[in-house]
Amino acid sequence: MTQAELVTAIGNTLTRMDNTLMDPDLQNQPARWQQVYAMRKHLDDQQRELVAATIQADDAAFQNLTGKIQLAIKQLQQIVDNLKKIDSIINTIARISAVLDEILKAAA
């Protein structure tokens, strides 16, 4: 995965999260809505940092980490369809963000 592909994948994830935030079932759960919104904001901030970072996309560590992100994004896509699994959404987004933190640290 290249840096551009990673930025695009994160952007697609943000769009899914935006759609989730508009769901009336989630909007009726203010605490949960706030959690998802906070995670969405954090992921958006990380995406901006990723765009600004200079990353060696051919680095083995980067490729390993982006593989983890791809797996987590696939899991998130499956989970988002069922709002009863909001905790799983939050946990999966947290995993994506944690790995992005590793990438950004390596780029610094």
Phi and psi in degrees as GROMACS dihedral restraints (atoms count N, CA, C in turn):
[ dihedral_restraints ]
;  ai    aj    ak    al  type     phi  dphi    fc
    3     4     5     6     1   -90.5    20    10
    4     5     6     7     1   169.6    20    10
    6     7     8     9     1   -61.2    20    10
    7     8     9    10     1   -41.6    20    10
    9    10    11    12     1   -63.0    20    10
   10    11    12    13     1   -41.2    20    10
   12    13    14    15     1   -64.5    20    10
   13    14    15    16     1   -38.0    20    10
   15    16    17    18     1   -65.1    20    10
   16    17    18    19     1   -44.6    20    10
   18    19    20    21     1   -60.1    20    10
   19    20    21    22     1   -42.2    20    10
   21    22    23    24     1   -64.5    20    10
   22    23    24    25     1   -43.2    20    10
   24    25    26    27     1   -62.6    20    10
   25    26    27    28     1   -40.7    20    10
   27    28    29    30     1   -66.0    20    10
   28    29    30    31     1   -40.2    20    10
   30    31    32    33     1   -60.7    20    10
   31    32    33    34     1   -42.7    20    10
   33    34    35    36     1   -63.5    20    10
   34    35    36    37     1   -37.6    20    10
   36    37    38    39     1   -65.6    20    10
   37    38    39    40     1   -41.1    20    10
   39    40    41    42     1   -61.6    20    10
   40    41    42    43     1   -39.3    20    10
   42    43    44    45     1   -63.1    20    10
   43    44    45    46     1   -42.5    20    10
   45    46    47    48     1   -61.9    20    10
   46    47    48    49     1   -40.4    20    10
   48    49    50    51     1   -65.5    20    10
   49    50    51    52     1   -38.8    20    10
   51    52    53    54     1   -60.0    20    10
   52    53    54    55     1   -43.9    20    10
   54    55    56    57     1   -63.0    20    10
   55    56    57    58     1   -39.2    20    10
   57    58    59    60     1   -64.5    20    10
   58    59    60    61     1   -40.9    20    10
   60    61    62    63     1   -64.9    20    10
   61    62    63    64     1   -23.2    20    10
   63    64    65    66     1   -85.6    20    10
   64    65    66    67     1    -8.1    20    10
   66    67    68    69     1   -67.8    20    10
   67    68    69    70     1   127.1    20    10
   69    70    71    72     1   -59.3    20    10
   70    71    72    73     1   -33.4    20    10
   72    73    74    75     1   -62.2    20    10
   73    74    75    76     1   -40.7    20    10
   75    76    77    78     1   -73.6    20    10
   76    77    78    79     1   -37.2    20    10
   78    79    80    81     1   -64.0    20    10
   79    80    81    82     1   -23.4    20    10
   81    82    83    84     1   -81.9    20    10
   82    83    84    85     1     2.0    20    10
   84    85    86    87     1  -123.5    20    10
   85    86    87    88     1    79.5    20    10
   87    88    89    90     1   -54.1    20    10
   88    89    90    91     1   -40.4    20    10
   90    91    92    93     1   -65.8    20    10
   91    92    93    94     1   -43.7    20    10
   93    94    95    96     1   -65.6    20    10
   94    95    96    97     1   -42.5    20    10
   96    97    98    99     1   -58.2    20    10
   97    98    99   100     1   -44.5    20    10
   99   100   101   102     1   -61.7    20    10
  100   101   102   103     1   -39.7    20    10
  102   103   104   105     1   -62.9    20    10
  103   104   105   106     1   -47.6    20    10
  105   106   107   108     1   -64.2    20    10
  106   107   108   109     1   -41.9    20    10
  108   109   110   111     1   -61.8    20    10
  109   110   111   112     1   -43.5    20    10
  111   112   113   114     1   -62.7    20    10
  112   113   114   115     1   -41.7    20    10
  114   115   116   117     1   -67.0    20    10
  115   116   117   118     1   -37.7    20    10
  117   118   119   120     1   -63.6    20    10
  118   119   120   121     1   -43.5    20    10
  120   121   122   123     1   -62.2    20    10
  121   122   123   124     1   -43.8    20    10
  123   124   125   126     1   -62.9    20    10
  124   125   126   127     1   -44.4    20    10
  126   127   128   129     1   -63.7    20    10
  127   128   129   130     1   -38.5    20    10
  129   130   131   132     1   -62.7    20    10
  130   131   132   133     1   -44.2    20    10
  132   133   134   135     1   -61.5    20    10
  133   134   135   136     1   -41.5    20    10
  135   136   137   138     1   -65.5    20    10
  136   137   138   139     1   -37.7    20    10
  138   139   140   141     1   -61.3    20    10
  139   140   141   142     1   -41.6    20    10
  141   142   143   144     1   -61.7    20    10
  142   143   144   145     1   -42.8    20    10
  144   145   146   147     1   -62.9    20    10
  145   146   147   148     1   -39.9    20    10
  147   148   149   150     1   -62.7    20    10
  148   149   150   151     1   -39.4    20    10
  150   151   152   153     1   -63.2    20    10
  151   152   153   154     1   -38.8    20    10
  153   154   155   156     1   -80.6    20    10
  154   155   156   157     1   -19.4    20    10
  156   157   158   159     1   -77.3    20    10
  157   158   159   160     1   150.4    20    10
  159   160   161   162     1  -100.8    20    10
  160   161   162   163     1   115.4    20    10
  162   163   164   165     1  -125.8    20    10
  163   164   165   166     1   138.1    20    10
  165   166   167   168     1   -83.1    20    10
  166   167   168   169     1    97.0    20    10
  168   169   170   171     1   -69.7    20    10
  169   170   171   172     1   -17.0    20    10
  171   172   173   174     1   -89.8    20    10
  172   173   174   175     1    -0.1    20    10
  174   175   176   177     1   -68.0    20    10
  175   176   177   178     1   134.5    20    10
  177   178   179   180     1   -61.1    20    10
  178   179   180   181     1   -39.0    20    10
  180   181   182   183     1   -63.8    20    10
  181   182   183   184     1   -41.9    20    10
  183   184   185   186     1   -62.0    20    10
  184   185   186   187     1   -45.1    20    10
  186   187   188   189     1   -62.5    20    10
  187   188   189   190     1   -39.8    20    10
  189   190   191   192     1   -63.3    20    10
  190   191   192   193     1   -45.2    20    10
  192   193   194   195     1   -67.2    20    10
  193   194   195   196     1   -39.6    20    10
  195   196   197   198     1   -68.5    20    10
  196   197   198   199     1   -29.5    20    10
  198   199   200   201     1   -62.5    20    10
  199   200   201   202     1   -40.4    20    10
  201   202   203   204     1   -64.2    20    10
  202   203   204   205     1   -40.3    20    10
  204   205   206   207     1   -65.0    20    10
  205   206   207   208     1   -43.3    20    10
  207   208   209   210     1   -58.9    20    10
  208   209   210   211     1   -42.9    20    10
  210   211   212   213     1   -62.3    20    10
  211   212   213   214     1   -45.4    20    10
  213   214   215   216     1   -64.5    20    10
  214   215   216   217     1   -37.9    20    10
  216   217   218   219     1   -65.2    20    10
  217   218   219   220     1   -41.6    20    10
  219   220   221   222     1   -60.5    20    10
  220   221   222   223     1   -42.9    20    10
  222   223   224   225     1   -63.4    20    10
  223   224   225   226     1   -41.1    20    10
  225   226   227   228     1   -62.3    20    10
  226   227   228   229     1   -41.2    20    10
  228   229   230   231     1   -58.3    20    10
  229   230   231   232     1   -39.8    20    10
  231   232   233   234     1   -70.0    20    10
  232   233   234   235     1   -36.7    20    10
  234   235   236   237     1   -76.5    20    10
  235   236   237   238     1   -37.6    20    10
  237   238   239   240     1   -58.1    20    10
  238   239   240   241     1   -29.7    20    10
  240   241   242   243     1   -64.1    20    10
  241   242   243   244     1   -17.6    20    10
  243   244   245   246     1  -124.8    20    10
  244   245   246   247     1    99.3    20    10
  246   247   248   249     1   -65.3    20    10
  247   248   249   250     1   -12.1    20    10
  249   250   251   252     1   -70.8    20    10
  250   251   252   253     1    -9.2    20    10
  252   253   254   255     1  -108.3    20    10
  253   254   255   256     1    37.6    20    10
  255   256   257   258     1   -57.4    20    10
  256   257   258   259     1   -38.9    20    10
  258   259   260   261     1   -59.2    20    10
  259   260   261   262     1   -39.7    20    10
  261   262   263   264     1   -65.8    20    10
  262   263   264   265     1   -38.1    20    10
  264   265   266   267     1   -61.0    20    10
  265   266   267   268     1   -48.4    20    10
  267   268   269   270     1   -61.8    20    10
  268   269   270   271     1   -44.2    20    10
  270   271   272   273     1   -63.9    20    10
  271   272   273   274     1   -40.7    20    10
  273   274   275   276     1   -68.4    20    10
  274   275   276   277     1   -41.4    20    10
  276   277   278   279     1   -63.6    20    10
  277   278   279   280     1   -38.1    20    10
  279   280   281   282     1   -61.4    20    10
  280   281   282   283     1   -39.2    20    10
  282   283   284   285     1   -65.3    20    10
  283   284   285   286     1   -43.2    20    10
  285   286   287   288     1   -59.8    20    10
  286   287   288   289     1   -46.3    20    10
  288   289   290   291     1   -63.5    20    10
  289   290   291   292     1   -38.9    20    10
  291   292   293   294     1   -63.6    20    10
  292   293   294   295     1   -41.7    20    10
  294   295   296   297     1   -69.9    20    10
  295   296   297   298     1   -38.2    20    10
  297   298   299   300     1   -61.4    20    10
  298   299   300   301     1   -37.3    20    10
  300   301   302   303     1   -58.6    20    10
  301   302   303   304     1   -41.6    20    10
  303   304   305   306     1   -61.9    20    10
  304   305   306   307     1   -43.2    20    10
  306   307   308   309     1   -63.1    20    10
  307   308   309   310     1   -45.2    20    10
  309   310   311   312     1   -65.8    20    10
  310   311   312   313     1   -35.6    20    10
  312   313   314   315     1   -64.7    20    10
  313   314   315   316     1   -41.1    20    10
  315   316   317   318     1   -66.8    20    10
  316   317   318   319     1   -30.0    20    10
  318   319   320   321     1   -80.5    20    10
  319   320   321   322     1   -18.0    20    10
